[in-house]
Amino acid sequence: MFNEKKVAQMAAYLLHKRGGAMAFLKLMKLLYLSDRKSMELYGEPISGDYYCSMDKGPVLSNTYSIISFGGDDENGWSKWISAPRNYNVSLRHQIDNVFELEDLSRADIKAMDEVYAEYGHWNRFELCEQTHKICPEWQDPNGSSIPIRMKDIFMAIGYSDEDAEEMVSSIQEKSQLEILTADLR
């Protein structure tokens, strides 16, 4: 289940690692790769977002809309991240301790740390090109967008067809349970 607050905290963590600001194109790639890495390490994504292929590579669909048009959750994107300016986003306030990012687990942070260690030094254009090569689930949409199925990501990172189906089914069940229990809160 998509969680704007959690995605905002993912973005805040990556921006914090980068010194507080970065190109939003680069941030989008790092967020996607973080979800992908979490799926590889732990069998589930961090964000709960939907994925799509766009001309500049794979993106988190809802997150892309939030970066472009703003979010709805007052404790979400706008609490942590500035509106894009000159194709860059930045932290709204300094993070003194990662425990401020209460929606992120240690596993989430580990996945993002691994992604940042591998790709954080690349510029946005290099990273964009690289995601076209290392993410076989991405398809050139020729100026449009194409949904990326979670199953295709699992298969691209080495799961069999059957195992990928099971992983997606498990994630969907967990998401449905989160929706039901959210109504009880």
C-alpha positions in Angstrom: 0.0 0.0 0.0 1.4 3.4 -1.0 2.4 5.5 1.9 3.3 9.1 1.1 4.8 9.7 4.5 7.2 6.8 4.1 8.2 7.8 0.6 8.8 11.3 1.8 11.1 9.9 4.5 12.9 7.7 2.0 13.5 10.9 -0.1 14.6 12.8 3.0 17.1 10.1 3.9 18.6 10.0 0.5 18.8 13.8 0.4 20.4 13.8 3.8 23.1 11.4 2.6 23.7 13.8 -0.4 24.1 16.9 1.8 20.4 18.1 1.6 19.8 18.6 -2.1 19.9 16.8 -5.5 18.3 16.7 -8.9 14.8 15.3 -8.7 15.6 13.0 -11.6 18.4 11.5 -9.7 16.2 11.2 -6.6 13.6 9.4 -8.6 16.1 6.8 -9.8 17.5 6.3 -6.3 14.0 5.8 -4.9 13.2 3.2 -7.6 16.5 1.4 -7.1 15.9 1.4 -3.4 12.6 -0.3 -3.8 14.2 -2.8 -6.2 17.0 -3.5 -3.8 14.6 -4.0 -0.9 12.7 -6.5 -3.1 16.0 -8.3 -3.8 17.1 -8.4 -0.1 13.8 -8.8 1.7 11.1 -9.8 -0.8 9.1 -6.6 -0.6 9.5 -2.9 -1.7 9.8 0.0 0.8 7.4 2.5 -0.8 4.3 0.4 -1.8 4.1 2.6 -4.9 3.3 1.5 -8.5 6.0 1.5 -11.1 6.2 2.6 -14.7 8.6 3.0 -17.5 9.1 6.5 -18.7 11.5 7.9 -21.3 14.2 8.6 -18.6 13.8 5.2 -17.0 11.7 3.5 -14.4 10.0 5.6 -11.8 7.7 5.3 -8.8 4.4 6.4 -10.3 2.6 8.1 -7.3 5.9 9.6 -6.1 6.5 11.1 -9.5 3.1 12.8 -9.3 3.8 14.1 -5.8 7.2 15.6 -6.9 5.6 17.2 -9.9 2.3 18.4 -8.3 2.6 18.2 -4.5 1.3 15.7 -2.0 -1.9 15.4 0.1 -0.4 14.3 3.4 0.6 17.2 5.7 3.1 14.8 7.4 4.2 13.6 4.0 6.2 15.1 1.1 5.7 18.8 1.9 6.8 18.3 5.5 10.2 17.0 4.4 10.9 18.0 0.8 10.8 21.3 -1.0 9.0 21.9 -4.3 11.3 21.4 -7.3 13.3 24.4 -8.2 15.6 24.4 -11.2 15.1 20.7 -11.4 16.4 20.2 -7.8 14.7 19.3 -4.6 16.0 19.8 -1.1 15.3 19.0 2.6 13.0 21.5 4.3 14.9 21.0 7.5 18.1 19.3 8.7 17.9 15.7 9.9 19.8 15.4 13.1 19.1 11.7 13.7 17.8 9.0 11.3 15.4 8.0 14.1 13.4 11.2 13.1 12.4 9.1 10.0 10.2 6.9 12.1 8.5 5.1 9.2 11.7 3.7 7.9 13.0 0.3 9.3 16.6 -0.6 9.7 16.1 -2.9 6.7 14.7 0.0 4.6 17.8 2.1 5.5 20.1 -0.8 4.7 18.6 -1.1 1.2 18.9 2.6 0.6 22.5 2.7 1.9 23.5 -0.1 -0.5 21.9 1.8 -3.4 23.4 5.1 -2.4 26.9 3.5 -2.0 26.7 2.0 -5.5 24.9 4.9 -7.4 24.9 8.0 -5.2 28.1 9.4 -6.8 26.7 9.2 -10.3 25.1 12.3 -11.9 21.4 12.3 -12.9 22.1 11.6 -16.6 24.6 8.7 -16.0 22.1 7.2 -13.5 19.3 7.6 -16.0 21.3 5.8 -18.7 22.4 3.1 -16.3 18.8 2.3 -15.2 18.0 1.6 -18.8 20.8 -1.0 -18.8 20.5 -2.6 -15.3 16.7 -2.7 -15.1 15.5 -5.2 -17.8 11.9 -4.6 -16.6 12.1 -1.1 -18.1 10.7 -0.7 -21.6 11.1 2.3 -23.8 7.7 4.0 -23.8 8.4 6.3 -26.7 7.2 9.5 -25.1 4.4 7.8 -23.0 4.6 5.6 -20.0 4.2 1.8 -19.6 3.3 0.2 -16.2 6.0 -2.1 -14.8 4.5 -5.1 -13.0 6.0 -6.0 -9.7 6.3 -9.6 -11.0 8.6 -8.4 -13.8 10.9 -6.7 -11.2 11.1 -9.9 -9.2 11.9 -11.9 -12.3 14.5 -9.3 -13.3 16.3 -9.7 -10.0 16.4 -13.5 -10.3 13.1 -15.0 -9.1 11.4 -17.7 -11.1 8.0 -17.0 -12.6 6.3 -19.1 -9.9 8.2 -17.5 -7.0 7.6 -14.0 -8.4 3.9 -14.7 -8.5 4.0 -15.9 -4.9 5.9 -12.8 -3.8 3.4 -10.5 -5.5 0.5 -12.4 -4.0 2.0 -12.1 -0.5 2.6 -8.4 -0.9 -1.0 -7.8 -2.2 -2.4 -9.8 0.8 -0.3 -7.7 3.2 -1.5 -4.5 1.5 -5.1 -5.6 1.8 -4.6 -6.3 5.5 -3.0 -2.8 6.0 -6.0 -1.2 4.3 -8.4 -3.1 6.6 -6.5 -2.4 9.8 -6.0 1.3 8.8 -9.8 1.7 9.0 -9.7 0.5 12.6 -7.2 3.1 13.8 
